[in-house]
């Protein structure tokens, strides 16, 4: 019952968000997704004290569930085998590696920046510099990790209210993610930088957010099952259920690997995507791959992403500790601007046709979560034509290297490392990350320029300007 109340409340937020998107002019023109509007409203509703039947913990569980479902659905969706849209394994690997190491750089750099800011101004507000160490958990990982690691700092190291500060950072990260990310995505459409969009002109249904009854619209897909036997939607969700169980089994097997097992087994969504690929492969070998309709499967991905974004916002409990809101805001804004600059710099240099989509995705992920990155990507790539969404999942593999930064943060928080030495160690891996990016050619010449309009379009993805 609690789950259905939470689902129903999120649905109400989506309905309200859709009305606001269609009626409020500046929001409509900025192409803000309904899920983002709904999430922001849900965030305030959940923190108003009006809702008592469900708490943020339930939404955290929903986020975990839908996160895995989203990547299962991505794994089950085959990319069209055309010259303009198909991506080779090498392209996907490059995108995953480039975005993963960009994330690693921010994961190491942002706590350094936050601590330095608090060393400079924290004393005015009575806020210790150690709270700056929470920023990477909040911005690059999300509210769940911010609350988890904040609680560890509270319980193990005696850092009072660390969990609350961490979640506050996370809430602000979400807001800044979309406050900057949505206009950036819109700018890319207008300038022709989003290669997956058929036209740089923003059509009325795109701006409005829905189709009128007399307007041409796309099909949801084709029936693959006789409804008197089993509905097509039921079959697709049955396959997702099978993949979910397979993902749990793969995660259990991974947990048995000595040393790294416990770490890599926790990323259930990665095993969900692998399970999707495996099931699709088996179906192909059995000549029943056509039972899964790719277009309809992409709609399931969109459904899970929409609810995932709403639930992510509604899982955040916002509680600010007195005057600390001022340094928290200052840190959040500065870290956001640094994250934006780094994502824009490297995003133009990954070396792929979908580098603008990658730029949008890595920015969204670096200030929120992977789902927020996917939400921004869907603005410029609504049909998920590019491999960007897959790369956002696979980039978690190179991100595992960031455990060295996590260990450094915890050693500083525990007092084992002094603050000056700890700050130096936080920056130490960054040169190595840059070398790896250069060696693997995911840091090279520009593939697009924000200041110039692109002449490429969805039917000509091969002609991408380079500088």
CORFEN-V803875 format. One record per backbone hydrogen bond with DSSP energy under -0.5 kcal/mol. NH is the residue of the N-H (numbers start at 1). CO is the residue of the C=O. E is the energy in kcal/mol with one decimal. If there is no record, write none. Layout:
{{NH & CO & E} {NH & CO & E}}
//
This chain:
{{5 & 1 & -2.2} {6 & 2 & -2.4} {7 & 3 & -2.6} {8 & 4 & -2.8} {9 & 5 & -2.6} {10 & 6 & -2.2} {11 & 7 & -2.0} {12 & 8 & -2.2} {13 & 9 & -2.0} {14 & 10 & -1.9} {15 & 11 & -2.3} {16 & 12 & -2.5} {17 & 13 & -2.7} {18 & 14 & -2.3} {19 & 15 & -1.8} {20 & 16 & -2.4} {21 & 17 & -2.7} {22 & 18 & -1.9} {23 & 19 & -1.6} {24 & 20 & -2.7} {25 & 23 & -0.7} {28 & 24 & -2.5} {29 & 25 & -2.7} {30 & 26 & -1.4} {31 & 28 & -1.2} {32 & 27 & -1.6} {36 & 33 & -0.7} {37 & 33 & -1.9} {38 & 34 & -3.2} {39 & 35 & -2.2} {40 & 36 & -2.4} {41 & 37 & -2.3} {42 & 38 & -2.9} {43 & 39 & -2.3} {44 & 40 & -1.7} {45 & 41 & -2.4} {46 & 42 & -2.8} {47 & 43 & -1.3} {48 & 45 & -1.2} {50 & 45 & -0.6} {51 & 45 & -0.6} {52 & 50 & -0.6} {58 & 55 & -1.0} {59 & 55 & -1.0} {60 & 56 & -1.8} {61 & 57 & -1.7} {62 & 58 & -2.1} {63 & 59 & -2.5} {64 & 60 & -2.1} {65 & 61 & -2.3} {66 & 62 & -3.1} {67 & 63 & -2.4} {68 & 64 & -1.4} {69 & 65 & -2.1} {70 & 66 & -2.8} {71 & 67 & -1.5} {72 & 68 & -2.1} {73 & 69 & -2.5} {74 & 70 & -1.9} {75 & 71 & -2.0} {76 & 72 & -1.7} {77 & 73 & -0.8} {77 & 74 & -0.7} {78 & 76 & -0.6} {82 & 80 & -1.4} {86 & 82 & -2.5} {92 & 88 & -2.2} {93 & 89 & -2.4} {94 & 90 & -2.4} {95 & 91 & -2.5} {96 & 92 & -2.6} {97 & 93 & -2.5} {98 & 94 & -3.0} {99 & 95 & -2.5} {100 & 96 & -2.2} {101 & 97 & -2.4} {102 & 98 & -1.7} {103 & 99 & -2.3} {104 & 100 & -2.0} {105 & 101 & -2.0} {106 & 102 & -2.0} {107 & 103 & -2.6} {108 & 104 & -1.6} {109 & 105 & -2.6} {110 & 106 & -2.6} {112 & 108 & -0.7} {113 & 109 & -2.3} {114 & 110 & -2.6} {115 & 111 & -2.5} {116 & 112 & -2.2} {117 & 113 & -2.2} {118 & 114 & -2.1} {119 & 115 & -2.5} {120 & 116 & -1.4} {121 & 117 & -2.6} {122 & 118 & -1.9} {123 & 118 & -0.5} {124 & 121 & -1.2} {125 & 121 & -0.7} {125 & 122 & -0.9} {126 & 122 & -0.8} {127 & 122 & -2.6} {128 & 126 & -0.6} {131 & 128 & -1.5} {132 & 129 & -1.8} {133 & 130 & -1.6} {134 & 131 & -1.5} {135 & 132 & -1.3} {138 & 134 & -1.7} {139 & 135 & -3.0} {140 & 136 & -1.5} {142 & 137 & -0.9} {146 & 142 & -2.2} {147 & 143 & -2.5} {148 & 144 & -2.2} {149 & 145 & -3.0} {150 & 146 & -1.6} {151 & 147 & -2.0} {152 & 148 & -1.7} {153 & 149 & -2.1} {154 & 150 & -2.0} {155 & 151 & -3.1} {156 & 152 & -2.9} {157 & 152 & -0.7} {157 & 153 & -1.0} {158 & 154 & -1.0} {159 & 153 & -2.0} {160 & 158 & -1.0} {162 & 159 & -1.4} {163 & 150 & -0.5} {165 & 161 & -2.2} {166 & 162 & -2.5} {167 & 163 & -2.4} {168 & 164 & -2.1} {169 & 165 & -2.3} {170 & 166 & -2.0} {171 & 167 & -2.5} {172 & 168 & -2.2} {173 & 169 & -2.3} {174 & 170 & -2.1} {175 & 171 & -1.9} {176 & 172 & -2.6} {177 & 173 & -2.3} {178 & 174 & -1.8} {179 & 175 & -2.4} {180 & 176 & -1.7} {181 & 177 & -2.3} {182 & 178 & -1.7} {184 & 180 & -1.8} {185 & 181 & -2.4} {186 & 182 & -2.3} {187 & 183 & -2.5} {188 & 184 & -1.9} {189 & 185 & -1.6} {190 & 186 & -2.3} {191 & 187 & -2.2} {192 & 189 & -0.9} {193 & 188 & -2.3} {194 & 188 & -1.4} {195 & 193 & -1.2} {197 & 194 & -1.6} {203 & 201 & -0.9} {207 & 203 & -2.3} {208 & 204 & -3.3} {209 & 205 & -2.6} {215 & 212 & -1.8} {227 & 225 & -0.6} {229 & 226 & -2.5} {230 & 226 & -2.0} {235 & 231 & -2.2} {236 & 232 & -2.2} {237 & 233 & -2.4} {238 & 234 & -2.0} {239 & 235 & -2.1} {240 & 236 & -1.8} {241 & 237 & -2.2} {242 & 238 & -2.1} {243 & 239 & -2.4} {244 & 240 & -2.2} {245 & 241 & -1.9} {246 & 242 & -2.2} {247 & 243 & -2.6} {248 & 244 & -1.9} {249 & 245 & -2.0} {250 & 246 & -2.5} {251 & 247 & -2.4} {252 & 248 & -2.0} {253 & 249 & -2.1} {254 & 250 & -2.3} {255 & 251 & -1.7} {256 & 253 & -1.3} {257 & 254 & -1.7} {260 & 258 & -1.9} {261 & 257 & -1.8} {264 & 260 & -2.5} {265 & 261 & -2.1} {266 & 263 & -0.8} {267 & 264 & -0.9} {268 & 266 & -1.7} {270 & 267 & -1.0} {271 & 267 & -1.2} {272 & 268 & -1.9} {273 & 269 & -2.1} {274 & 270 & -2.2} {275 & 271 & -2.6} {276 & 272 & -2.1} {277 & 273 & -2.2} {278 & 274 & -2.6} {279 & 275 & -2.8} {280 & 276 & -2.3} {281 & 277 & -2.2} {282 & 278 & -2.5} {283 & 279 & -2.5} {284 & 280 & -1.9} {285 & 281 & -2.3} {286 & 282 & -1.9} {287 & 284 & -1.2} {288 & 283 & -3.0} {289 & 283 & -0.7} {291 & 288 & -1.9} {292 & 289 & -1.8} {293 & 291 & -0.6} {294 & 292 & -0.6} {297 & 293 & -2.7} {298 & 294 & -2.1} {299 & 295 & -1.2} {300 & 296 & -1.6} {301 & 297 & -1.8} {302 & 298 & -2.0} {303 & 299 & -2.6} {304 & 300 & -2.6} {305 & 301 & -2.1} {306 & 302 & -2.4} {307 & 303 & -2.0} {308 & 304 & -2.0} {309 & 305 & -2.4} {310 & 306 & -1.9} {311 & 307 & -2.7} {312 & 308 & -2.1} {313 & 309 & -1.9} {314 & 310 & -2.2} {315 & 311 & -1.0} {316 & 313 & -1.5} {317 & 315 & -0.5} {318 & 316 & -0.6} {319 & 317 & -0.7} {322 & 320 & -1.0} {324 & 321 & -2.1} {325 & 322 & -1.1} {326 & 323 & -1.4} {327 & 323 & -0.6} {328 & 324 & -2.3} {329 & 325 & -2.4} {330 & 326 & -2.3} {331 & 327 & -2.8} {332 & 328 & -2.4} {333 & 329 & -2.5} {334 & 330 & -2.3} {335 & 331 & -2.9} {336 & 332 & -2.1} {337 & 333 & -2.3} {338 & 334 & -2.3} {339 & 335 & -2.7} {340 & 336 & -2.7} {341 & 337 & -2.3} {342 & 338 & -2.4} {343 & 339 & -2.6} {344 & 340 & -2.6} {345 & 341 & -2.2} {346 & 342 & -2.5} {347 & 343 & -2.3} {348 & 344 & -1.2} {349 & 346 & -2.1} {350 & 347 & -0.6} {355 & 352 & -1.1} {358 & 354 & -2.3} {359 & 355 & -2.4} {360 & 356 & -2.3} {361 & 357 & -2.4} {362 & 358 & -3.0} {363 & 359 & -2.0} {364 & 360 & -2.3} {365 & 361 & -2.2} {366 & 362 & -2.1} {367 & 363 & -0.9} {368 & 364 & -0.7} {373 & 369 & -1.8} {374 & 370 & -2.6} {375 & 371 & -2.4} {376 & 372 & -1.7} {377 & 373 & -2.1} {378 & 374 & -2.3} {379 & 375 & -0.6} {379 & 376 & -0.9} {380 & 376 & -1.0} {381 & 377 & -2.2} {384 & 381 & -2.0} {391 & 387 & -2.4} {392 & 388 & -2.1} {393 & 389 & -0.9} {393 & 390 & -0.6} {394 & 390 & -2.5} {395 & 391 & -2.0} {396 & 393 & -1.4} {397 & 394 & -2.1} {399 & 395 & -1.4} {400 & 396 & -0.6} {400 & 397 & -1.3} {401 & 398 & -1.3} {402 & 399 & -1.9} {403 & 400 & -1.6} {404 & 401 & -1.5} {405 & 402 & -1.1} {406 & 402 & -2.0} {407 & 403 & -2.6} {408 & 404 & -1.7} {409 & 405 & -2.6} {410 & 406 & -2.2} {411 & 407 & -2.2} {412 & 408 & -2.1} {413 & 409 & -2.5} {414 & 410 & -2.1} {415 & 411 & -0.6} {415 & 412 & -1.0} {416 & 411 & -1.2} {417 & 411 & -1.9} {422 & 418 & -2.8} {423 & 419 & -2.5} {424 & 420 & -1.6} {425 & 421 & -2.1} {426 & 422 & -1.8} {427 & 423 & -1.3} {428 & 424 & -1.1} {429 & 425 & -0.6} {430 & 427 & -1.3} {431 & 427 & -0.5} {433 & 429 & -2.1} {434 & 430 & -2.3} {435 & 431 & -2.1} {436 & 432 & -2.2} {437 & 433 & -2.2} {438 & 434 & -2.1} {439 & 435 & -2.9} {440 & 436 & -2.4} {441 & 438 & -1.2} {442 & 437 & -2.6} {443 & 437 & -0.7} {444 & 349 & -2.0} {447 & 348 & -2.6} {448 & 348 & -0.5} {452 & 449 & -1.5} {454 & 191 & -2.4} {458 & 197 & -0.8} {460 & 457 & -2.2} {463 & 460 & -1.4} {464 & 462 & -1.4} {465 & 463 & -0.5} {467 & 446 & -2.1}}
//
